[in-house]
Amino acid sequence: MKILLCNDDGIHAPGISVLHSAVKELGELRVIAPDVERSAAGHAITLADPIKCTPVEKDGVFFGDAIGGTPADCIKLAVCALMKDAPPDLVLSGINLGSNTGISVIYSGTVSAATEGVILGIPGVAFSLCTYVDPQWEMARRVVAELTEKIIENPPPPGVLLNINLPNLPYEELKGIKVTRMGRSRFIEKFHKRLDPRGRIYYWLDGELEVQDDGDDIDIHAVSDGYVSITPIHLDLTAYDHLKTFRPLEKTF
């Protein structure tokens, strides 16, 4: 089992080291991740610039390759070049610091790394720890190890990735694991207008997530209730319920 590890927080982020520690006994690991933080990069790819690849050591031992591009770039480069002769059997992305529930899935580079794996025919899983303060890394390591072992035994079907969000609690305080759907939500953005030291205007984005879904089966509520949330996501964005709505626009030329 060859496992490719990636993230969007960057190869030097603690989350990818915890991920590596969690799954190191489950297969042959290869780390190929962004050289710096690429959070909220979505599924962007690099077309107009060269992509640099730099080996990275941790504690004097080779850890992985730092890529001068987005998370999606990392997976493409890994599968199509760096691991071309021995492609991965599984793509794991994370462990992201911060939630990737609700509409955050659209913006998330963490989820997009797993998505790119699925696009290339490789099962993909995204892991996120829903906090920015005092992360419970040991809990995350245990949960990721347990779930990854089960996913290897029962991989998701083609075209489907798993988006997994962990509440920031000690392992003993977790209530369990729930399979959920992606909650409807949006960000209420706020731009703070400021001046730099030279008097030039710049803006700093801030905002809050507004939940627009009261269902008790959604990812956001599961995490807030103390459950690990597993959401299967597929790549087909077609609104099938509305195909008939737009049939009147059809025309034969």
N, C-alpha and C positions, 0 to 999 in steps of 0.2 A: 504494500500500500504506500504510494507516493503522495504526500500531502504538501500542498503549496499554501504558505501562510502570507497574508497581506493585511493591510489596514489603511486607514486614512490619517491617523494621528502621527505617522512617520515611523521609520524603522527604529528610532531611539526612544519611542514612547514605552512606558512600562507595560502597557496592555499587551503588546505583541510578545514581550518576553514571558509574560504570564501564560499567554496562549501556547507558546512554544513549550514551556514547562508542563502544561496540562496534557499535551498530546504527544510528547516525545517518545512515549513507549508504544504508540499506536501505529507507527509507520516511519518511513524515511522522509524527513522534513526538509523543505527548501523554503527559505525566507526571501521574498522579493517584494519590497515595500518602498513607498515614497521616501525620498531623502529628507524631506521636511514635512511638517503638518499640511495636509490637504483636506481638512475637514470641509464639509458642504461642497465638495467638488462635483457632486452628482456623478453622472456618467460621462463627463468630459474626457476627450482624448486629445493628444498632442499631434498636430498635423504640420505646423509651420516651423517648428524648432526641432533640433536634434535632441535625443533622449540619452542622457549620460547614465552610466552604470558604474557604481563604485562599491568595491567590497568593504564590508564593515566587520570589525572584530568587537567582541564583548568579553572582557576578562581574559584577553590575550588569545581568544579562540575565534575562528571565523564563524560569524553569525548569519550573514546573508548579504544580499545585494541591495544597495540603496539606489533607487531609480529617480532621475530628475524629471518626474512626470506625475500623472494622476494615478489613483488606484486602478482604474480601468487600463491605463497604459501598462501598469505592472503585470497584470494578468495576461494581456495580449503579448507583451514581450516575453514573458515566461513561457507561454504555451507555443508561441510561433518561432522563438529563437533560443532562449536560454535553456529551455527544457524540451526542445523540439524532438530530440531522439528518445526521450523518456518522459513523456508528458505526465502531469499529475493525475491521480485518480480522484482527488478531492481538493476543493479550494475552501479554506477557512479564513475568514476576514475578521479582524478585531484584535484583542478585545477593545472595542471602542469605549472611550470615556465620555459618557453622555447618552441619553436615550435616543433610540431610533424607532420610535413608535409613531403611529398616525402619519401625518403628511411628511414628517421628517424623512420617511423612506425615500421620497422623491429626491431630496437634496443630498442624501447621505452618500459619501464616498465609500464608507464601510460596506453598505448594502450593494453599491455598484460593483465593488470588487467581486463579491459573490455572484452578482448578476452576470458579469462578464464571463465567469467560469461556466455558468449555465448556458450562455449564448454559444460558447465554444464546445458544448457537449459534456461538461464536467460538473458533477454535483457541487453546489455552492451553499455555504452556510455563513451567515453574519452574526457575530456576537457583540452585544453592547451592554455595558454596565451603567445603569441609569442614575448617574451622579457625576458631579464635578468636584465634590468635596469628600475627603476621607473614604476613598474607595475600599471596599471589602474584597481585596484581591484574592485572598485565600478561599473565600466562598466561591468567587468566580472561577478560580482554577478547578475546584472540585466539581462544580456543576458542568463546566465545559468538558472536562475529562469524561464524566459520566454520559453526557449527551452525545459527544462525538463517538464514543464507543458504540452506542446504540444506533447512531446514524450510519456508521460504517456497515453495521449488520443489516440495516433497513434504509438504504439511500432513498432520497426523494425521487419521484418520477421525472423523466426528461421534461425540461421546460419549467421546472418548479425549483425555487430556492427557499431556504428556511431562514427567516429573520427572527433571531432569538434575543430577547431583552431580559436582563436580570435586575431585580430590585436590589438596592444597596443595603443588604441585611446580612448579619452573620448566618452561616449555613444552618445553624440550629433553629433560626427564627423564620426560615422560609416556610410558607404554607404548602407549597407543592409546585407542580408544573401544569400549565393550561395551554391547550391549543386554541388560538384566538384568531380573530379577523382584524384587519387593519382598521383602526377607528377613524371616523371622519373628523377632521380637524383642520385648522389653518393657523398661520402665524399672524399675530397682530404686531406689525412692524413699527418701530419708532427709530427715526434717524436723529442722532444728536449732532447738531452743528457746532463746530469748534474752529479755532484758529491755531495754526502751527506757529513756531517761534518767528517765522518770517512774515506773519500776517496773512497767510494764505488759508482759505476756507477748506475744511475737509469735513466729512461726515462719518459717524461711527454708528453702525447698525446695532440695534437692540430690539428686543421684542419678547412676547409671551405666546405660548401655545394655547389656542382656544379650542376646547373640545366641543364638537358639534354632534356628538353621538352619545346617547344614554344607554346603549346596549351593555349588558354585563358580560358580554362575550368578546369585548374588544381588548386589544393589546394594552392600551393606556390604563384602563381600569384594573386589569389583571395585575400589572406591575405595582400599581398604587395599593392594591390589596395584599401584596406580599407574595405573589406568584411569579414564577418564571414564565414568560410568554413566548410561545412558539407560533409564528405566523407563516403559513405557506404562501408564497407569492409567485404568481406566474407572469410571464412576459407579454402575454397577449392583452393589449389595452383596449380592445374592441368593446364598445358598449352594446352588447348583443341585444339587450332589451329594447334598444332604440333603433335597430336596423329598419324595422317596418316604418318607423316615424319618418324616415328620410327616403323611402322608396319613391315618393312622388317626384323627387329630384332626378330620378333616372331618365335617361333619354338615349335613343339609338340614333347615331349619325350616319 
